[in-house]
Amino acid sequence: MLDTCTNFIRDARKIVVLTGAGISTESGIKDFRSRTGIYSLAPEYILSLDYFYQHPIEFYQFAVENLYHPNALPNKGHEILAKWEHEGKIATIITQNIDGLHQKAGSKNVIEFHGTMKTATCLNCGKKYVTEEMVRRIETMEDFYVCNHCDSKDKEDRYIKPDVVLFGDTGNWFSTKGINTIIQYMNEADFVLVLGTSLLVAPFSIFPQYRKKGVPLCIINKGETPYDFGADTYVIHESIGKAMTQIDNWLNNRKEY
């Protein structure tokens, strides 16, 4: 299966990559739904828009501790994707991840479908706060989650929300224009590579359906996905770093891996 996917990648020039939490676990970041994932610590509701409004202090405490990883470093999977993009093989990376590791590795064409933990935004005036500043506010201010750069009678209007897509929330890419842009990328792809996602969470999970008939789909993921037995689909249940290193070495005609 690795050899088959390598041959497809060797000939591809418009690869679209879909990534999920599984590519970042090798950088020491927890995924969400595994036995030791984030949702083993708290129910999904804690990352909902309703919970954010009802319990902003508790929400921020949980989010900063579990979603914010400023010291995490890209791993081999991230680095190889950046290399392939530089070589002109990858058209875009569409990621569910909010950790920014694709960009840290050097990838430029990245769609952060679920947003980012690098910044937060006042819901009233739109002022941006970097998360480092929000951490300082948490340590020094009582109402750290309330913007003090704009006026509103209702304090809740001035809540500063991390720029991540929460349950019950919509992100920048959830618009008709955003979804259509991604579908266009899928339509133009000559190879689709899925890394570290179960493809269970909509609307992200629908994107592989929009590749053209006959375009190969390669899934590298330790768990199963709903696409595993589809036409022109190749599944590798292996560590992403190990599998990607093998493929990259074969692409460069090296035998050692």
N, C-alpha and C positions, 0 to 999 in steps of 0.2 A: 504493500500500500504506500509506503514511503517512497519507493522507487517510482510508482505511478504518479504520485503528486509532484515529485521532483521534475518529471518530464513535462508535466503541464506547466509548472512554474517557469521552467527554462524557456518555454516558448511564449509565455504570457507577457503582455505589455500594459494591460489595464486591469491589474488585480485590485479587487475591493476586499478589504479585510474587516471583519466584524470581531470585536474583542469584548470579553467580559471579565469578571473578577478572577477567573482562573489564570489569566496571564500575569496577574499581579501578586498572586499568592507566593510565587517564587522570589518576590522581593520582600517577603515578610508581612504582607498585608492580608488580613483576613477576608475571606469571601463572605457571602451572606447566608446561604442556605445549607451549607454542609454541616456535619455533626458538630464541628467546633467553630462554625461561622458566627457572624454578628447576631443573627436572629436566635442563636442559642443563649444569648445574654439578655435579650429583651424581645418582646413581640414586635412584629412589623409596624404596628400602629405608632410606635415611638418615632418613626421616620415619616409621619404623615403631616400634612399641612394643618389639620385640626389640632394635633398634639402640639405642634409648634406654637400655635396661637394660644392654646390653653395653658401650656407649661413651658414658656420660652427658656427659662433658666435651666430646667432639667433637660430640655431638648439640646441646648448648647453644650451642656456638660457631656452628654452622651455622644454628640456629633464630633466634638473636638477630640474626645478620647478615642473614638472608634473609626472616624472617617477622615481625619486630618493627619497626614503622614509627611511632614515637610522634609524629613531626613531619609525617606525611602529612596532607593536608587534603582534605576532600570536594570532589568536582568537580560539574559541572552535573547529571549524572545523579543523584547522591545528593541534591543540593539540591532538584531538581524532585520527586523521590519524597517528600521530607519535606513539601514544599508541598502536594502532592496528599493526603497523609495528613491534614494540618492542615485541608484543605478537605473532608474526610470521604469521599474517594473510595477510599482504600486501607484494607483490613481488616488486612492484615499483610504484612510482608516476611520471606521465608524465605531466608536467605543461606548460601552455602557459605563466605563470607569470614570471616576471623578478625581483621580490621583495625579493626573498630569505627567505620568511616567513616559508616555509615548513622546511627548514634547521634550522631556528631559533627555531622552535617548537621541533626539535629533530629528524626529519626524515632523514634517511641516503641515501636511495635508491631513489634519485630524478633525473629525467632527465629534465633539463631546456631547453625545446625545442626551445624557442625563446630567449635563452641567459640570460644574467644577467646585471643589472645596477651597480653591485658592482665593476666592472673593465672596463678598456678601453685599447685598444691595438694600437700601432703604426702600420700602414698598410705597412710600409717599413721593419723595423727591428724586429717587433714582441714584442718590449718591452711592458710590462704590467704596467699600472698605476691604482692604486686604485682610486675610484671615489672621495674619500676625497681629494686626491692630485690634481685631476682635478679641484675640487672646489677652492682649494687654488691658482692654476694656473690662473683660471678665474679672481680671485680677484687681482692678482699681475702681470700678464703678458699680453702683447698685443696679441701676437700670441700663446696663451695658448694651442691651439689645434694642434700645430706643434711640433713634437718630436725633442728634441735637443740632443738626444743621438745617432743619426746616420746621415749620409751624403747622400744627393741627390740633384741634380741640381734643380729638380722640387719640390717646397715646398709642393705641393698637395700630392706627394708620401708619405710624412711624416706626414700626418694627423693622429691624434689619435682618433679612433672611439670607442664609447661605445660598449661593447660586447653584444649588443642586435641585434636581427634580424630586419632590417628595410625593408620597401617595396622595392623590387628590389634587395634585399640582400639574401645571403644564409648563414645559420648557420652551426655549426659543425654537427648537427643532420640531416641536409638536404641532406647529402650524401647518396649514395646507401647503404653503410654499416650502417649508422645511422638509416635510415628508416627500413632496414631489421631487425636490432636489436629490434626496437620497435614492428614490426610486429610479431617477435618471441615471445616477451612478451605477445602480444595479443593472439597468438595461444595457449599459455600455460595457460592463465588465466582461473580460474574456476568461476570468477565473475568479472564484470566490473562496476566500479562506476564512474559516471560523475558528477562533482561538479562545478557549476557556469560558464558554458560555453554554448554558443548557438550552438556550433559545425557547424559554418558557414565558418570558415577560413581554407582553404586548405594549406598544406596537413594534418594538425592536425585533421581536420574533418573526414578524411577517416579511422582513426584508429579503431573505433568500428566495422567497417565492417569485420575486420580480426579476431574477436573472433570466436571460433568454434560454429557450429550449436548447439543450445540448451543452450548455456552459457547465463545466465541472465545478462541484462544490466539495471542498475538502474540510473536514471537521476534525480538529485536534482538541480533544476534551476527555477528561478522565471519566465523566459520567455520560449517560445516554442523552440524546436529544430527539425531538419529534421528527427530525429530518434524516435520521440515520439510515433508513431503508428506502430512501427516495431514489429516483433515477439519477444517474450521473453523479452519485454521491459517494465519497470515499472517507471512511472514518478511521481515525487513529486514536486509540485509547492509550495515551502516553504523556509523559511530562512534556510541556510545551518547549521548554528550554532544550531538552534532549532531542526531541523530534526536529525542531527548527535548526539546531546545530548540525544534525545529520544531513538534512536537506541542503543547507547552505554549503556544507563541505562537498557534497556530491555536485552541486551546481558549479563549484570551483574545481572540479575534477581532482579532489583530494580524497584519499582513501582513509586517512586517519580520522577517527571521531570517537 
